[in-house]
Amino acid sequence: MDLAARAGISVEYLTRIEQGRDRNPSIAVVNALADALSLDTTERNHLRYLAKITGGECSAHTHPAPPRRDVRPSVLQTLRLLEPDGMAMVTNRLGDILAHTTTYESLTRGTGLLDTGTPNLTRYVFTDARARTFFADWDDVADEQAFDLWLAPSVENSEWLTAELAPVAGPEFTHRLNRHVVPHRGPLRLNHPSGPELRLLRETLDLSSDAQQLVVFLPADERTAQAIEDLRHRPHGRLRTIS
């Protein structure tokens, strides 16, 4: 069936949903069907409502909520130990940037990533046109963010962000979210607004008790190291914590 193919689900599963034999479609499936049907915002909301009143998974958590944004003092102290040269941030699988070093701020200045009071990398990647320029391998980064969102430990949290992003990001987002493809996570290539292309390696420390991650960025070559050194000596602020 063409609809099943466009939504990325099996014909058998779509038939079960249509016949009411499966009353537990995930929010990802609901969004995929909305994309396949080219529904507008009002129609999408109505589809979500229908999924809720049939007792599906979308209604299992009637009040999806954003995750906690606090970072443990010891983790903040670890970030301070990386100052002034280190590039690092604390994030969660939803993409919320909860704290970062001053050099990370220098690295992203002018890109729009940290412009909001509650910066979120996933939202930035899929909804800010500047992201497609900043990330030289945008497709790979988009796959990473979608996969991490799928792995989010809290269903309530992931549904909160998915519901927010799906109407504005469209099929580009929901298709990747439903693929569940393990991303490659190679060197991160950035087109910095100041001109140079930066190549960074990433080391990730999993803070499992907090459902957060400490990500440290390292220059992959001498050219990148020199470019970051130049960026670091430009005026910058202090360690920023979002709470």
Stockholm file with secondary structure:
# STOCKHOLM 1.0

chainA/1-243         MDLAARAGISVEYLTRIEQGRDRNPSIAVVNALADALSLDTTERNHLRYLAKITGGECSAHTHPAPPRRDVRPSVLQTLRLLEPDGMAMVTNRLGDILAHTTTYESLTRGTGLLDTGTPNLTRYVFTDARARTFFADWDDVADEQAFDLWLAPSVENSEWLTAELAPVAGPEFTHRLNRHVVPHRGPLRLNHPSGPELRLLRETLDLSSDAQQLVVFLPADERTAQAIEDLRHRPHGRLRTIS
#=GR chainA/1-243 SS CHHHHHHTSCHHHHHHHHTTSCCCCCHHHHHHHHHHTTCCHHHHHHHHHHHHHTTCGGGTSSSCCCCCCCCCHHHHHHHHHTTTTCEEEEEETTCBEEEECHHHHHHHTTSSTTCSSSCBHHHHHHHCTHHHHHBTTHHHHHHHHHHHHHTCSCHHHHHHHHHHHHHHHTHHHHHHHHHCCCCCCCCEEEECTTSCEEEEEEEEEEEGGGTEEEEEEEESSHHHHHHHHHHHTSCCCCCEECC
#=GC SS_cons         CHHHHHHTSCHHHHHHHHTTSCCCCCHHHHHHHHHHTTCCHHHHHHHHHHHHHTTCGGGTSSSCCCCCCCCCHHHHHHHHHTTTTCEEEEEETTCBEEEECHHHHHHHTTSSTTCSSSCBHHHHHHHCTHHHHHBTTHHHHHHHHHHHHHTCSCHHHHHHHHHHHHHHHTHHHHHHHHHCCCCCCCCEEEECTTSCEEEEEEEEEEEGGGTEEEEEEEESSHHHHHHHHHHHTSCCCCCEECC
//
